[in-house]
């Protein structure tokens, strides 16, 4: 009977947690000690690590009871759904039990708000403390920090969790007021700032004293719901850039809104989830974090939304054809990073390879770049053919036609795992 009740809770609270997408792999360095359980290694579950591995995580809510009535949230207090709540010990037992069976490599734990922020946060902290101190669990733990919780609880959480996250939820303060009038935007920003300062402080102290404990070694992240309100991509990426620059955020996640309510403030049920837009935002985010692009190079007041037909890097190149073609044998690394079809690793391979010879198209193909895309933006020291001038529209159409032919009739239904 106890096992059956536990599994019913798990079904409800795991399903409620699926709307939070901010559980990608982290860069924690927590190691196993005293013959404990687990090791953070290089990632967590239901996410792809940088080396391409898919790893597993127990992803649940402590409860889907909530005192708030956020219009976009399936767990809002006015929604007629099944409710459940784990006890502290139940979460600990589930985590250890699943880990021993090799089902998971870590825990992603969030929660609705029971009574107030401190009461909920205190229970989350007790769970991670029991896992670390009583069960000697050294696996990855990603913990949701509850907006409005005290700094004392946030600090304690950071000493036991690998990553903390405070979801900003809506891209702008105006949207949060519209859809979650009980919430305060400052309650989200304040803990982010506190966590940033603590993470930096502990890192500096660690340099002076190696015995200094870890504090959220995988940093902090946040999530924005996309498509529930009318912000454009310029506003969304501008907010993300603020988090990266001012809060030292490790990741910003974008979650396409899934229509779940007949509320007239929201898109009607049946409206498609903006999956392509979500993907384009992630691509733009990657350009900002790793490729050296500025937000205003990707979107601007004259074009505030990303092109859904093509990726943001190709979009930038087509708007800046005056910077091309690029001599692949002479260009610096920063410029090579901006050529469509060439990624970070491929760019480094090009720099290394041209030390030994003048590169030609066949050489680039062997290095693994997408030459069918990049060829429109390349020049060679000894041209092997004359490429006629093409307009940005012509280049775009040729690339889109190539993509259509490449993936046409190549889809199959995915089998369910359950």
KAVENVEN-V167553 format. One record per backbone hydrogen bond with DSSP energy under -1.0 kcal/mol. NH is the residue of the N-H (numbers start at 1). CO is the residue of the C=O. E is the energy in kcal/mol with one decimal. If there is no record, write none. Layout:
BEGIN
<<NH;CO;E> <NH;CO;E>>
END
This chain:
BEGIN
<<5;1;-2.4> <6;2;-2.3> <7;3;-2.2> <8;4;-1.8> <9;5;-2.0> <10;6;-2.5> <11;7;-2.2> <12;8;-1.9> <13;9;-2.9> <14;10;-2.3> <15;11;-1.4> <16;12;-1.9> <18;15;-1.1> <20;17;-1.6> <23;21;-2.2> <36;33;-1.0> <37;136;-2.3> <40;30;-1.1> <43;40;-1.4> <46;55;-2.0> <47;55;-1.1> <49;53;-2.8> <52;49;-2.1> <55;47;-1.9> <58;106;-2.5> <60;108;-2.1> <62;110;-2.6> <64;84;-1.6> <67;113;-1.0> <71;179;-2.6> <73;70;-1.7> <76;73;-1.4> <77;68;-2.5> <79;76;-1.7> <81;79;-1.4> <86;62;-2.8> <91;87;-1.7> <92;88;-1.8> <93;89;-2.9> <94;90;-2.5> <95;91;-2.4> <96;92;-2.4> <97;93;-2.7> <98;94;-2.8> <99;95;-2.1> <100;96;-2.5> <101;97;-1.3> <102;99;-1.8> <103;98;-2.7> <105;56;-2.1> <107;140;-2.5> <108;58;-3.0> <109;142;-2.6> <110;60;-2.0> <112;63;-2.4> <120;116;-1.9> <121;117;-2.8> <122;118;-2.5> <123;119;-1.2> <124;120;-1.9> <125;121;-2.5> <126;122;-2.0> <127;123;-1.6> <128;124;-1.9> <129;125;-2.3> <130;126;-2.1> <131;127;-2.2> <132;128;-2.3> <133;129;-3.2> <134;130;-1.4> <135;130;-2.0> <137;131;-3.0> <138;37;-4.4> <140;105;-1.2> <142;107;-3.0> <143;163;-2.7> <144;109;-2.3> <145;165;-2.6> <149;146;-2.1> <154;150;-1.9> <155;151;-2.6> <156;152;-1.9> <157;153;-2.4> <158;154;-2.1> <160;157;-1.2> <161;157;-2.5> <162;141;-2.2> <163;141;-1.8> <164;219;-1.7> <165;143;-1.4> <166;221;-1.2> <169;223;-2.1> <170;168;-2.3> <176;172;-1.8> <177;173;-2.2> <178;174;-1.8> <179;175;-2.4> <180;176;-2.7> <183;180;-2.2> <187;184;-1.0> <188;185;-1.2> <189;185;-1.9> <190;186;-2.6> <192;188;-1.2> <193;189;-2.3> <194;190;-2.2> <195;191;-2.8> <196;192;-2.4> <197;193;-2.2> <198;194;-2.3> <199;195;-2.8> <200;196;-2.4> <201;197;-2.5> <202;198;-2.7> <203;199;-2.0> <204;200;-2.3> <205;201;-2.2> <206;202;-2.3> <207;203;-1.1> <209;205;-2.4> <212;209;-2.1> <216;158;-2.9> <218;162;-2.9> <219;216;-2.5> <221;164;-1.4> <222;251;-1.5> <224;253;-2.6> <225;169;-4.0> <226;255;-2.9> <234;304;-1.6> <236;232;-1.9> <237;233;-2.8> <238;234;-1.9> <239;235;-2.0> <240;236;-2.2> <241;237;-2.6> <242;238;-1.7> <243;239;-1.9> <244;240;-2.2> <245;241;-2.5> <246;242;-3.0> <247;243;-1.4> <249;243;-1.8> <250;220;-2.9> <253;222;-2.5> <255;224;-2.9> <257;226;-3.3> <266;263;-1.9> <271;268;-2.2> <275;273;-2.8> <278;274;-2.2> <279;275;-2.3> <280;276;-2.5> <281;277;-2.2> <282;278;-1.9> <283;279;-2.1> <284;280;-2.6> <285;281;-2.7> <286;282;-2.1> <287;283;-1.8> <288;284;-2.0> <289;285;-2.3> <290;286;-2.7> <291;287;-1.0> <293;287;-1.9> <297;294;-1.8> <298;294;-1.0> <299;295;-2.5> <300;303;-1.8> <315;311;-2.2> <316;312;-2.3> <317;313;-2.1> <318;314;-2.5> <319;315;-1.4> <323;320;-2.2> <324;321;-1.8> <326;377;-2.4> <328;379;-2.2> <330;327;-1.9> <331;327;-2.5> <336;332;-2.1> <337;333;-2.2> <339;336;-1.7> <342;339;-1.8> <347;343;-2.4> <348;344;-1.7> <349;345;-2.1> <350;346;-2.2> <351;347;-2.1> <352;348;-2.3> <353;349;-2.9> <354;350;-2.3> <356;353;-1.8> <364;360;-1.8> <365;361;-2.2> <366;362;-1.6> <367;363;-1.1> <368;365;-1.3> <369;364;-1.5> <370;341;-2.4> <371;369;-1.7> <373;370;-1.3> <374;370;-2.5> <375;371;-2.4> <377;374;-2.4> <379;326;-2.9> <395;391;-2.4> <396;392;-2.5> <397;393;-2.4> <398;394;-2.2> <399;395;-2.3> <400;396;-2.6> <401;397;-2.5> <402;398;-1.9> <403;399;-2.3> <404;400;-2.4> <405;401;-2.1> <406;402;-2.0> <407;403;-2.0> <408;404;-1.0> <410;407;-1.3>>
END
